[in-house]
Amino acid sequence: MEYRIDTPKNVNFIIKLLEREGYEAFAVGGCVRDALMGNEPQDWDITTSAAPLDVKKIFHKTIDTGLQHGTVTVMLEHVGYEVTTYRIDGTYSDGRHPDEVKFTKNLVEDLKRRDFTINAMAYNPKTGIVDEFDGVGDLERKLIKCVGNPKERFTEDALRMLRAVRFAAKLGFAIEENTAKAITDMAENISKVSKERIHSELDKLVTSNNPHILKYVYTLGLDKFIIPNATLKNEEQYDNVINVMKCMKPDHYLRWAAFMMYEGENAKSVLKTLKFDNKTLNICDKLVNSIDYFKDYDQIEEKKYHIKKLIVSIGEEIFADYYLAFMEAIIKAKMSDLNENILNDIRNLYQQIKNDGDCISKENMVLKGNELKALGVEPGKVMGEVINKMFDEILKDPSMNDRDKLIDYLKLSS
């Protein structure tokens, strides 16, 4: 079958200009894969027989992206297109980067070094698809399969093992049998990869539209080396985590909170190991450790007060933007004793609190620190304790946020 791809005009321009100068040039990699699947490629990469310095001579505006690896970025209409010379990679002593690269005039030699068959296809309008490793067939079979010997590919770059899982999640594919076996046999090598790179791949995996693929991290044995300090260890737990993820949108904070749902107080430690930012650490930690907050909701007498205490504890933004959606997913996945009626009740009571303008922040207390000092309250620890007690009374009874009432309370409690 002849496949045709609608390449953008700037890509066509680059290919035609290189060909006019006597070189070969093809769109290559992920852009070809995505176009064949009917998806809009995010980036268009081009591979060519032209040496980097020749590319620089041919095009008016270029950026030296990685000359030692053969890559020059050609700028057209304020958009960059990476143009890389056909190359053969040398040995990978660090299990991540080639020690050296050799340029070649042979396109197939360049395609041989790529990770997966679906990423090892090239295309130009004149030649059509160059598919030496049956990438088209693997697209049709919905398989992630290494180019050539999978153990060689993973020895060259250990991150490819996690990338295989991430691509499976992105595309909804399975991992081919020999490729999966090689990952299992070589899983420990993922330890050679920086946590920053693992973070990037794992984040794309966790927030994909196919969260069930996350289980590969467990079944292929990668988890022991990616997140060795995690409590999440067995198949049942992974199934439960995945079921929760299926019940929520692919939001970064919600999905990572779901992934951390068995970690409890350990959540921050695990996320720190994976080099996550403080905002992710904070939101996930507070969501995970609030799962059981309303466990005995039916027995709680002062429900509004209880809701306010949680809002104060985790912050109103986290409560409104994430907690309610997180608990909805937990409930739908049947991972909580709560039910949707209770969650709706919590939502309605929160809306009443908002509508009534109840004070749920110390910043909104009418009696400030300077006034308390003027009333004889000693600054420091004593004042902090007084403010906390007053605020708790306001949470119980919103009408207490009144200057005279608080002064009376202060006199009675002193």
N, C-alpha and C positions, 0 to 999 in steps of 0.2 A: 504493500500500500504506500502511495506517495503522500507524505504529510507536508502541509504548507503552513507556515507561521507568518502572521502579520507583524513583521518587525517594524519598530518605530522608524521614522524618517532619519533621525540622527544616527541610529545604529546602521541603517542602510548606507548612509553617507560615509561613515567610518570604514565599513567593509569595502565599499566600492572604491574609495580613495586608496586604501591599502592595496587592493587588487590592481588598480591602475598603475601603481608604482612597482608592480611585479611580485607582490606578496600574496599569501593566502590569508584569509581572515574569516572567522566564524563567531556567531553568538554561541556561548557555551555555558553548560552547568545548569544552575537552578532556573534561569530564565527560560531555557528550552523546555525543561521539565514542566514548569508552571504553564507555559503557553500550550503545550500538548494536552494538558489537563483542562484547558479552557479557563485558566485563571490568569489574572493580570500580573505579570512579573513586577516585583518591586524595583529590581535593578537589572540592568542588562550588562553582562560581562562579555568581553570579546577576547578571543585568543587568536594569535597571528604568528606567521613565520618570520615577521619582521623583528629585528633586534630592538631593544628599548631605545637606543640612540637614534635608530632609523625612524621609529615612531615619533620621537620628539622633533625630528627634522620635517616630517610630513605635515604635522598639525601645528596650527598657529599658537594655540594656548594649551599647555600641558602642565601637570604637576608630577613631580618625582615621588610617587607613592611608595615604591619599593623597587628601585632599579636593580638591586642585587638579586632580587627574585624575578626580575623581568617585567615588573608592573609599572605602567605609566597611566595616569588619569588624564584623559582627553576631555577638555571642557568645551561644551557646545551649548549655547543659549543658557548659560549659568547652571548647567547640569553636568555632572561628572560621569564619565564612562571609563571603567577600568579596562585597559588594553594590556594583555599579558602575553609575552613571547612563549611559544611552545617550549616546554622544558622537561627535563628528566631530573627527578630529585635524587640526591645522594643518600647516604646513610642518615638515620635519625638516632643519634646517640642519646638524646634527651627524651626520646619517646614522644616528641611533640613537634619539633621543627627539623627540617633537613639541614645537615651540616653544610651542604653546598648544593647548588643547582647547576645543571648544564643545559644550555639552550640547544634546541634541535629544530630541524626543518620538517619533522614528521608529526603530523597531527595526532595520529594514533598513539605514538609514544607519549604524548602529552596527556591524552585521555586515560592511558593505563594507570597513571599515578593518582587518579581521583578516587574518592571514597566509595561511592555507591553507583551502581549501574544507571540509576535514574538521574544521576548528576553527571554522568560521563557521556553525554550526547552533545553534539555540535550541529549548528545549522547556519547555512546562508542561502539566500534566495536562489542562487544559481545552482548549487550542488544539492540542496535539500538537506535531509537529516543524515548525519554521520553517526551511526549507532553500532559500534563494533562489539558491544557487550550486552546487547539485547535489553537496553534500558526501556524501550517501548514495550517489549513483552512483559517486563516486570511492572511497568505502570498498569498494564492490562490485568496482570495477575495480582496487583496490589501488594507487591513485595519489596521490602528493603533488603537488598543483596549487595555484598561487597563486589567490587571489581577485582577479578582474579582471586588470589588466595586471601581469605579474610584475616588469617593470622598475620600475614605480611602487612596488610593495611592497618591493622590495630597495633602492630609493632612500630610502624612508622609514626602513628599518631594515636595515642591511647584515648584521646577525647572522642574519637570516632565511635567508640562503643556506646557512649551516652548519646551522641548525635544520631546513631541508628535508632535508638528508642525515641528520641525527640522527633525525628522525621516520621516515624511510625505514628506518633500522636498527631503530628501536624496534618498528615495525609489520611489517617485512618487505615494504615496498612499493617500487615503482619511482618515480622522479621523472618527472613528465609532461614531454613533449618541449619545449614552449615555456618551461616553468619552468626546465628544465635549461639551455637555450640562454641564457636571461637570466643565470643564474649564471655560465656560462662568459664571457659578455660583460662582466660586472660584477665578476668575482672580485677584482680589485684593491681594490675598496671595502671588503672585509673588513678591510683594514689600519686602517680608521677605528675598529674595535671594540676595546675594551680586551682585553688578554690574559687577564684574569680571566674575562670572559664567554666568550671562546673556549675557555679551559680547561674551563669547566663543560660546554659543549656537546660538546666533543671527548671528554671523559671518559665521558660517557653513550654516545657513539658507539662508542668503543673497547671498552667493557664490555657492549655490547648482545649479544643472542642472535643477531644477524645480522652477524657481523664482515665478511662479504663486501661489505657496503654501504660499508665504509671506502674502497673503491676509488674511489667518487665524488669523494672529496677530491682524488684525483689526476686523474681523467678530466675533472673540471669545472674544474681549474686552481686550486683553492683552496689547495693545499699550498704553493705558492710564496710565498704571502703569510701563511699561518698559521704555517708552520715554515720560514722561509727559510734557516736555518742547518743544516738537516738533510741528512744524507748520502743518506737515502732519496729517490730521485729518479725512478726509472723503473718501468715497468709490471711487469716481471719481479720486481723487488724487492717491490712491493706485493702481487703474487700470492703470493710466498713468505711474507711477513709474515702475510697473511690465512690461509694454510694452517696456519701455526703456531697462530694464534689459534683456528682451528676445532678444534684438537686439545687445547685446554685449557678449563677452566671460566672463566666471565667474571669472574675475580678482578682487581681493580684493578691490583695489582702485577705479576701474571703477564702480563696483557694489555699493559700499558705496556712491560714488558721485551721482549715480542715486537715491539711497535711500534718499539722502539729497537734491534733486533737488528743493524742495519747501522751503528749510530752509533759503536760502540767507545768510545774515550776521549771522544768528542763527546756521549755520552748525557746527561751532567749539564748541559752547556751548553744542549742543546735543551730539556730539561725545565725548566731555570731560566727560559728564554725564555717558556715556557708557564705560569710562576708555580706550579710544583708545590712541595709541601712537602719538607722535607729527608729525611723517611723514604722517600718515593717516589724521590727522587734517589739515595739511598744503596742501596736494594734493587735498583733497575733497573740502576744503574751496576755493581754487583757481579755481578749475573746476566749481563748482556751481556758483561762482560769475563772471564767464566769459561766461556764456551761451549766454547772449545777446550782447557780445562784437562786433560781426559783424552784428548786427541786420539790420543796414542800409548800407550793403556792397556795393550795387549798387551806392550809392551816395558818397562813399569814393573815393577821387581823388588819393591820395598817398597810394595805397594799400600796397605796400611793407613796407612803413614806419609804417603803421597801424599794420601790422603783427609783425614787429620788436618790436613795443611798447608792444604788448601783450606778446611776448617772454621775454622781459626784466621784465615785471610785474610778470609773473608766473614762469619763469625759463625755459630754453630751454629743459631740460630733461622732465619736466612735459608737455610742449607743444608737444614735439615729441612722447613721450611714452604714453601719456594719453589723452591730449586735443583733438587731431584729432580723436581718436577712440571714445571718449566720445561724441563728436559732431556728429559723423557719426551715433551713436545709437539714439541720440536725433532727428536727421533728419529722420531716418528710421521710428521712432515711431511717426512721424508727430507732434513733440512737439516744433518745431521751424519754423520760417518763412524762414529760409535758405533752400537751396536745395542741392542735391549732386553735381551739376555743380559748385556751389559757393565753396563748400568744396574742390572739386578737384582743383579749381583755387587757393585756399589758399595753398593747398599742393604743387602745381607746383611753386608758388611764393616762398614758403619756401625753396624748393629745389634749386631754382635760387640763393637765398640769401646764401645758404650753398656752392653751386658751385663757386660763386663769392668770397667767403671768406669775406663777409661783416662783419664789426665789430658789434657785438650785445652784447658786454660785456664791462663794463668800464675797466676791467682788461686788455683789448686788445687795449686801447687807447695808441697812441705812446707818448703822452705828459703826464708824470707822475706828482705826487704831488710835488716831490722834485724840479723838473724843474720849475713848476709853482711858487713855493716859491722863487726860484732864480730869476724869472722874476718879482717878487714884489707882488705876490698875497698873501694876508694875510691868514695864516692857520686858520682852523676852519670852521665856518659857511660860511664865504665869499668864501673860496676855494671850499667848497662843492657845492655852487650855481654856481660857474664858471664851475666846472667839469660837472655838470648836463646840463648846457646850451651847452657846447662843445659837450657832448655826444649826445644830441638831434640833433645838427647840423650834426653829423656823421651818425646818424640813417637816417636822410633825404637824405644825400649825402655822400656815402661811401668814395668818394675821399677826403673828409675833414679830414680823419684820416691820416694826413700828418703833420709833425712837423712844417714846415714853414707856412702852411695854418692856423694851429691852433694858432700860434704865431701872425700872421696877424689878425686873428679873435679876439684874446685877445686885441690887440692894438686898433682895431676899436670899440670894445664894452666897453672899459674902459673909 
